Amino acid sequence: MAMNRLIRPLRRTLIPSSKSVSQKNPNPLNLECLVSIVTTRSYISEMHKPAFEGNILRLIRSEIQYELEHFTPKQPVVEYDSFIVDNRPGEQWISLKKKFGEKEEIKIEVTMFDGSVPAEKSDKGIPIGPDVELHITLIVSISKGEGSDVMEFECSAWPDSIEIVTVLVRGKDKKPDQLYMGPEFKDLDDELQESLYEFLETRGIDDDLAIFLHEYMKNKDKTEFIRWMGTVRSFIEQK
């Protein structure tokens, strides 16, 4: 149950335009009445404000209670295989790091769920499993010691598989948008594609990692939602 309230305050123009106010012979009585009306409306607005904010707080607390009743947050995993996992609380990303061999350093930046596609259907048109397959983006950066170039893979993590999208090699301090990004991965020779998949798999970036990340992000997605509602509640509660 997600809270989605669109509140648009109705603003009424009570004060005439500057051209009208600057007339040579304004009526003092009308101006005095106008000031009185504005003051009265402001006072009424201040009276309604606590009740209005109280209703928002009530809805947020109800939403948090519902989520906690239907979902038990898990302590984030800090290690997977030989990777160290950084949950990055409050952010849209997590990071995984590890060393490979004598010199290689591997860093993976992983988004929370950032897209979906319709699920595969049977011959009878019935979805196999969930209605949609959620998508996660991975940026895999591999370097070989201080000052070396970086080999970077952009990948898609589906519920049970890793798919390479692009591959490039960049200088450590060069921005990818200044470089030739290479061809679409799917346009490369089939044997070269297979070799690059094997290159990642030997470093632990494989279908098992995709399965782990999807389970991990299910937990993070809920905990971040509850965290977000808590920060909104705290802000409104401030005097």
Secondary structure as GFF3:
##gff-version 3
##sequence-region A 1 239
A	DSSP	alpha_helix	18	21	.	.	.	ID=ss1
A	DSSP	alpha_helix	28	70	.	.	.	ID=ss2
A	DSSP	beta_strand	79	80	.	.	.	ID=ss3
A	DSSP	beta_strand	83	86	.	.	.	ID=ss4
A	DSSP	beta_strand	93	100	.	.	.	ID=ss5
A	DSSP	beta_strand	104	111	.	.	.	ID=ss6
A	DSSP	beta_strand	115	118	.	.	.	ID=ss7
A	DSSP	beta_strand	132	144	.	.	.	ID=ss8
A	DSSP	beta_strand	150	158	.	.	.	ID=ss9
A	DSSP	beta_strand	161	170	.	.	.	ID=ss10
A	DSSP	three_ten_helix	176	178	.	.	.	ID=ss11
A	DSSP	three_ten_helix	185	187	.	.	.	ID=ss12
A	DSSP	alpha_helix	190	201	.	.	.	ID=ss13
A	DSSP	alpha_helix	207	237	.	.	.	ID=ss14
###
